[in-house]
């Protein structure tokens, strides 16, 4: 996947190192050239000095061909502008923005952006959203044989039953989150656009689950 990361602070550098190590093509942008010193010596991506809100800078980063864009600076307003530009002007299919102030989260959501509230595991969460759009790993159980994942219910999945989100040999809906309220999932629950379905799945079956809901894993 071609990924662009806006901001090379703690989260941005951790994210860039992680996705580059997994073989993705990465460009990371920051206005401070010293920020790139946070990257691992083995980092195989490209660095670009500039303002992440500048359309020319984004074009030089190759945003026209980007599969994903993460705005992870330490400033909510900058992240909102950069993410909105990537989504609306350049039609990047998968855009994620880091949010510090929960009060700002609603503005990001109204703009149709995926958000991650800043926390100690922000980089991992954003990596999941970028490389497995639509499916986010919440927890790994045992030695990783079973995963708890959050499936974002999109328009093409609305109207299906929770029991339809399954793959042969190991996948089960556990909980349904709607409007911020969570409850245990029932097989006959009818899914709506915007719901989040928590699913337990064998790690070996994750690719089949991604295929079922129509996303491309990384």
Secondary structure, DSSP 8 states (H G I E B T S, - for coil): -EEEEE--SHHHHHHHHHHHHTT-EEEEEES-GGGGGGS-TT--SEEEES-TT-HHHHHHTTGGG-SEEEE--S-HHHHHHHHHIIIIIS--S-EEEEES-HHHHHHHHHTT-EEEE--TTHHHHHHHHHHSTTEEEEEEETTTTEEEEEEE--GGGTT-BGGGS--TTSEEEEEEEETTEEEE--TT-B--TT-EEEEEEEGGGHHHHHHHHT----
